[in-house]
Amino acid sequence: MHYTGYLDFWFRDRPLVARVAAFADLGIHRLNCFFWRQAPMAELVAECRRYGAAMYSTFDDDMGSLADPGDNEKTYRAWAESLEMAERYGILVLYIFSNQIEPAGGVEWVRRLSGNYSAGEQYANLLDQTARILKLVEQTQVEVRVECLNRFHFVGKILVDNPRLAADWVRRMRHPQFRLTFDTYHQQRGSGELLWTLETYFDLIAAVHIGDVPTRQEPGTGEINFANIARKLAELGYDGEIGLEFSPSTTEAEALARTQAIFPLTPALSGGIGP
């Protein structure tokens, strides 16, 4: 396994670019950020190279809604731009969501659809648009990942808000560059059934993101039994990403120590960008 650190959640008292060195000091060298259009990507990548790190994943904050037929040309164009950016900077993973999310006033909103579409019409459009976008993706080395977002975190209705629908989305595409992320925070708040989901959809899962509920802080600060999750991952033979997608409740070093106690890494995988 390997950790990936989230620049948007950790070391918030520092400028975004300065957070790279702080993560490197903790031995975390695969890094993620939200909203690539707003981030200083060239500076981040240069700083990563300076510290033997790498930008690992990001997503587009202006990709439009795949569920909205009125956004079809926008989503296609936005994905072409995202893939060009990812290839330029060597980013391995891009995230895809069913709807456009718009942060405003400390709240994350789901953009309204352009018309009155049923859930079935929205899902059919999402599948068609994803197939179209994957034709662009397969011309690159980028992996696209689906993550269901829980319906309580956002203001407005997001289409893919449960793991069953997210897994169905991945399975219908049948594409090697299209995978599922298991996010403990979104899963617990929206659907529960954490262990059942891991077992049922394990063949689709490329990453595990951790964040406790309800505060989205490190393991041990909320209601999730992360020891059970760690045991299940070991039982299933999981050896992939553990995404530290949470805000530390105290110091970053203490939050990492709590995480390491539950999800320990072997020495060969804990430092450097590695395999």
Long-range contacts (C-beta under 8 A, 24 or more apart in sequence): 1-238, 1-239, 1-240, 1-241, 1-242, 1-263, 1-265, 1-269, 2-30, 2-240, 2-241, 2-242, 2-265, 2-269, 2-270, 2-274, 3-28, 3-30, 3-241, 3-242, 3-243, 3-244, 3-259, 3-265, 3-270, 4-28, 4-30, 4-31, 4-32, 4-56, 4-57, 4-207, 4-241, 4-242, 4-243, 4-244, 5-30, 5-31, 5-32, 5-244, 6-31, 6-32, 6-33, 6-243, 6-244, 6-245, 6-246, 7-31, 7-32, 7-33, 7-44, 8-33, 8-34, 9-244, 9-245, 9-246, 9-247, 9-248, 10-244, 10-247, 10-248, 10-252, 10-255, 11-252, 12-247, 16-40, 16-44, 17-43, 17-44, 17-47, 20-44, 20-47, 20-48, 20-50, 20-51, 20-53, 21-47, 21-51, 22-252, 23-53, 24-51, 24-52, 24-53, 26-252, 26-253, 26-256, 27-270, 27-271, 28-53, 28-244, 28-256, 29-53, 29-54, 29-271, 29-272, 29-273, 29-274, 30-54, 30-56, 30-241, 30-273, 31-55, 31-56, 32-56, 32-57, 32-58, 32-243, 32-245, 33-58, 34-58, 34-59, 34-61, 35-59, 35-60, 35-61, 36-60, 36-61, 36-82, 36-85, 37-61, 37-62, 41-85, 41-89, 42-89, 45-89, 45-90, 52-272, 52-273, 53-273, 54-90, 54-273, 55-89, 55-90, 55-91, 56-91, 56-92, 56-93, 57-91, 57-92, 57-93, 57-94, 57-95, 57-145, 58-86, 58-91, 58-93, 58-94, 58-95, 59-94, 59-95, 59-96, 59-97, 60-94, 61-101, 61-103, 62-100, 63-96, 63-97, 63-100, 64-100, 65-98, 65-99, 65-100, 65-111, 65-113, 66-96, 66-97, 66-98, 66-99, 66-125, 66-126, 66-129, 66-130, 67-98, 67-99, 67-113, 67-117, 67-122, 67-123, 67-125, 67-126, 67-159, 68-99, 68-100, 68-113, 68-114, 68-115, 68-117, 68-122, 68-125, 69-114, 69-115, 69-117, 69-121, 69-125, 70-113, 70-114, 70-115, 71-100, 71-114, 72-125, 72-129, 75-129, 75-133, 76-129, 76-132, 76-133, 76-136, 79-133, 79-136, 79-137, 80-136, 83-136, 83-137, 83-139, 83-140, 83-142, 86-140, 86-142, 87-140, 87-141, 87-142, 91-142, 92-141, 92-142, 92-143, 93-142, 93-143, 93-144, 93-145, 93-207, 94-142, 94-143, 94-144, 94-145, 95-144, 95-145, 95-146, 95-147, 95-181, 96-130, 96-133, 96-144, 96-145, 96-146, 97-147, 97-149, 97-158, 97-160, 98-122, 98-126, 98-158, 98-159, 98-160, 99-156, 99-157, 99-158, 99-159, 99-160, 101-149, 101-154, 101-158, 107-155, 108-153, 108-154, 108-155, 109-154, 109-155, 109-156, 110-154, 110-155, 110-156, 110-157, 110-158, 111-156, 112-156, 119-159, 122-159, 123-159, 123-165, 126-159, 126-160, 126-169, 127-169, 127-172, 127-173, 130-169, 130-173, 130-178, 131-173, 134-173, 134-175, 134-177, 134-178, 137-175, 137-177, 137-178, 138-175, 138-177, 142-177, 143-177, 143-178, 143-179, 143-206, 144-177, 144-178, 144-179, 145-178, 145-179, 145-180, 145-181, 145-206, 145-207, 146-170, 146-178, 146-179, 146-180, 146-181, 147-180, 147-181, 147-183, 147-186, 147-209, 148-183, 148-186, 148-187, 148-190, 148-191, 149-186, 149-190, 150-185, 150-186, 150-187, 150-189, 150-190, 150-191, 151-190, 152-189, 152-190, 153-186, 153-189, 161-190, 162-190, 162-191, 163-187, 163-191, 163-193, 163-197, 163-201, 164-191, 167-200, 167-201, 167-204, 170-204, 171-204, 179-204, 179-205, 179-206, 179-207, 180-204, 180-205, 180-206, 181-205, 181-206, 181-207, 181-208, 181-209, 181-243, 182-207, 182-208, 182-209, 183-208, 183-209, 183-211, 183-243, 183-245, 184-208, 184-209, 184-210, 184-211, 184-212, 184-213, 184-224, 184-226, 184-229, 185-209, 185-210, 185-211, 185-212, 185-213, 185-216, 185-245, 185-246, 188-213, 188-223, 188-224, 189-213, 189-214, 194-224, 194-228, 194-229, 195-228, 195-229, 195-232, 198-229, 198-232, 198-233, 198-236, 199-232, 199-236, 202-236, 202-238, 205-238, 205-240, 206-240, 206-241, 207-240, 207-241, 207-243, 208-233, 208-238, 208-240, 208-241, 208-242, 208-243, 209-242, 209-243, 209-245, 210-242, 210-243, 210-244, 210-245, 210-246, 210-259, 210-263, 211-245, 211-246, 212-246, 215-247, 215-249, 216-245, 216-246, 216-247, 217-246, 217-247, 217-248, 217-249, 217-255, 218-244, 218-246, 218-248, 218-249, 218-255, 218-258, 218-259, 219-258, 219-259, 219-262, 219-263, 220-258, 220-262, 221-249, 226-262, 226-263, 227-262, 230-262, 230-263, 233-263
